[in-house]
Amino acid sequence: MENKPLISIALCTYNGSDFLSEQLDSILFQSLQDWELVIVDDFSQDETLTILSSYAARDNRFKIHRNHQNLGYNKNFEKALQLCEGDFIAICDQDDIWHPDKLKLQLDAIRNNLLVYHDSEFIDESGKSMDAKISDKFAFYRGDRPEVFLYFNCVSGHSIFMKRSLLAYALPFPEGFHYDQWLAYIATSNGSIDFVDKCLVRYRQHKKNNTDILALRTTSRSTGQKITELKRESEWLKICAAKAADKSAYLITRLYKLSLDRNASFMSIAYGQAIWKDRNYLLRLLKKNSSSKFFFTLRKIWGPLAKTFL
């Protein structure tokens, strides 16, 4: 491709007309202007396409693609990333507001890392600050240990700025799991990650969010849901073990096998012991004291039969 952009911005839209213009304006106001905006609309039924088309008519860096059926959140981002042409890719949600120097600061920070992310400020539906940021909830991590991302994730999709070469390791995304946690895991398996210790996005919280990072919609879980979560945890560990780098393969494979033992029994003390032994990495992102980390580990030992009583 001639005149290939330095940065591709991957934006996925779906019925996002309420806040889309604010996000697009914040992209246009970036201090670094060498970018393309790759937009994949997931069969929106509102005014999203009308808004996108009006911007694209004025700026040929906007490249709009539309799905003829709804692919869902993960598959849509997977498609968008594959359409990107830049050496670097910034992932973008449809309802946030970017800091003017977001792209510039992340480009400066990526250096030899495969991925760099940043902190974000939570805002409510009207755009008012909620006086909270992601780093209040999670400890941030820089380094090359993928096991950090087995049980927690501090890398939100909207904050990801990565080298395009990461896609060769990361695609396709595993079905049914969050793509941002997967990208963080794969980046640390095949290289390293870093972060910008600054809020570079105003991260809007509203009822249509795909993730509920502040647990605003949390409800009590049924026994069936708890048991399903145990199986999902094991499936996630299995997928991660299959992609594990040599430095982490033994631990992740062992955790997967122990989680299966737990799922087939009342409890597995060995599973909890394995987590606790490597808590400096496995619980690294949990922004809690040692007691809270211990009780988190304790909850991990209980199998399906125990969940009927807990």
N, C-alpha and C positions, 0 to 999 in steps of 0.2 A: 504493500500500500504506500503510495506517495504521500509525503507530508504527514507521516504517521504522528499522532499526538503523543506527547510525553506521558500523559495521564488519561486513562479512561475512567469515567465515573459511571458505575453500574447502578441504575435506578430502576426498581421494580414498582409498578403501580397497580392498584386495584381499588376501584371506587374511592379514590383519594382526593376528590375535588375540594373538600372542606379546607385543607391546609396546603395543597400542592403549590400554589403560587408563591407562598412565603418561602418554601424550600427552594424552588427554582430561582427566585430572586437572590437568595443567599449564595447560590452557586454562581450566578452571573457576577456577583460582587466579589468573587475571590481575587486576592491580590496576584495569584499565579493564574495565568489565563491560557496556558498551553494544554488544553484538555478537549476531550469529546465527551458528550453525555449520551450514553447508551441506555435507552429506555425500553423496557419490555412491559407492556400492559397486559395484565392477566384477565382479559375479557371483561373490562369494566362496563358497568351499566349506568353510570352517572355521567357527569360532565368532564371526567378526567381527560378523555381524548381531545375534546374541544380545547381545553386549556393547554394541553401539550402541543397541539397543532398550531395554536396562536403563537407560542414561543418559537417553535421550529420554523415558522414562516419568517421570523426576524433574525434567526441565528442558525447557520448551517452546521454548527457543532452539535445540535440536537438531532439524534438519530432514533426514530421511533419505530418500534416493532410491536405488533399486536398478536396475541394468541387467539386462535379461533375457538378455544375452549379453555376453561380454567385449569391451570396446571398446579396451583397451590404455591405456597410461599417458597419452599426449598427448591423445587424444580424450576420455578420462574427465575430465581437468582442464579441457579446453575446455567440456565440458558443465557441470561444476561452476561455472565462472566465469560462465556465462550465467544460472545460477539465482540468483546472488547479487543481493541487493537494496540493500546498503549503498553509501554514497558512496565508501567505501574497502574494499579487498579485501586480506586477508592469506592467503597460500597456506600450506598446512599438510600435512606428510607424516604418515604413520600411526605412525611408530616413533621419533619424537624426543621431547625434553622441552624445553618453553619456559621461558624466564626469566619471572618474574612480571610484569615491567614491559615485556615485549616490545612489546605493542600500544601502550602509552602512549608509549614512547620513539620508536617509529616514527611514530606520529601527530604527535608534536611536531616530528619531523625532516623530514616530507615537504614542508611549506611550499608553494613554487611548483613543486616537482618533480613529475613524473608517477609516479616510482617511487623507493622508498628500500629499501635492503637492509642487511645487517649481517654481522658476523663470527660464526662458530660454532665451538664446541669439539667435536672428535671424541671419541666414546666408543665402547667396544667393545660386543659383544653383551650383556654383563652390566651395562652402564652405567658401567664404569670408564673414567676419563679416559685418553686415548691420548697426552696431553701434546703435542697438536698442534691447530692451528686452520687454517681456510681461508686466512687471511691469511699463513700460513707458505708456502703454495703459490703464491698469486697476489697481485700488487699490486692494491689496490682503486682504483677510478676513480670520480670524481664529475665531472659535466660533461655536454656535449651532442654528443659526437663518436661517431656510431654505428660508424665504422670500427674503433674499439677492440675491438668484439665480433665481428669477422669470423673471426679465427683462434683466439681464446681466450674464456673466460667466467669471470668472478669472481662472478657473481650466481647463487647457488644458489636453486632454486625455493622451498625451505622458508623462505628469508629475505626473500622478496618481499612488500612492502607497497605497494600501488599505488592510484592513483585509478581508479575504475570507468570513467572516460572513456577510459582507455587501450585498453579492449577494442574500441572502435570502429575503431581503427587496427590492432589485433593479430590479430583473429579473421578467418578461421580460422587455426589454427596450420599451418605447412607440414608436410606429411607426411614423417616419417622423420628429423626434427631435434628437438633438445631445446627444449622450450617456454620454459625459463627464459632461455636465450641469445637466443631470438627476442624475448621481452618486453623484455630489456635493449636489444637492437638497436632495436626499434620505439620504446621510450621515449626513447632518445637521438636518434632520427630526428625525433621530433615534439615534443620538449621536453628535459628534463634529468633526471638521476638523482643521488642522493646516497646516503651510507651512514652508519650508526651504527657508530662504531669501538669496538664492544663485542660480546662473545659473548652473543647473546641466545637461542641454541638450543644444546642438547647434541645433537649430530648423530650418530646411531647408525650404526655401520658393521657390516654383517653380510652373509651370503651372499645374501640376498634383495634387497639394494639394487638399484634400477634404474640407478644410476650408480656408477661405481667411481673416485671422485675421488682416492683415495689409491693407485690402481693396484695394489690388493691381489690382483686376479685377472688381472693382465696376463700374456699368453702371447705367444710369438713369432707373427708374422703371415706367412701364405703370400704368394707373389707375387700370386696372384689377389686376396687381401684388400687388398694395397697398391694395386693398380690400381683396385679398387673405391673405395678412399678418395680417390684422385685425382678420380674422376668425381663422388663425393659433394661434394667440396670445390668443384668447378665448379658443381654444381647449387645449393649453398648460396649461392655468390656471385651466381648468376643470380637467385635469389629475393630476395636482399638488394638487388641492383641495381634490381629492379623496384619496390621499396618505398623506394628511397633518397631522402632529402631533397636539395634543390638543393645544399646545402653539401658533400655527399659523393658525389653521383651520378657525376661524372666519374671520380673515383678508383676507385670500386667497379665501375663498368662496365668500366673499363680492366683492372682485375685479373681480372674474369670472362673477358674476351676473351683476355688473356694466358694464363690457366689453360687455356683451350681449345687455344691454340697448344702449350702444354706437353704436353697430353694427346695431341696428334697428332704428337708428335716425340720425339726422344731426350732433348732438354732445351730449356728456354727460359731463357736468361740474362736476357732482358728482364723475365721475371716476377720473378726474384730481385731485379733492380735496382729494380723498382717497389716491392717490399716494403721493401727496405732504405732507399730514399729516404724513405719515410714511416714508418720504424720507430718514431718517437716516439709515433705513435698505434697503428699496426698491431701492434707488439710491446710496447705499454705495459703489458699485464697479465702479461707473462712475467717472473717474478721471478728473472732471471738476469743475469750480467754481459754486457758487450758481445760478448765472444768467443762465448758460448753463443748469443746472439741471431744472430750472424753465421752460425754453423753451422746454426741452425734455418732461416735464410733459404736457405742453400746447399742444404739437403735439399729445399726447395720447387721447385727448378728441374728436377728429374729427372722425365722422362716415363715412360710405361708400358714402353717397350723397355728403358730404363735400369734399371727395377725388377727385371728378370729377372736382372741382374748384381749388384745392390746388396743 
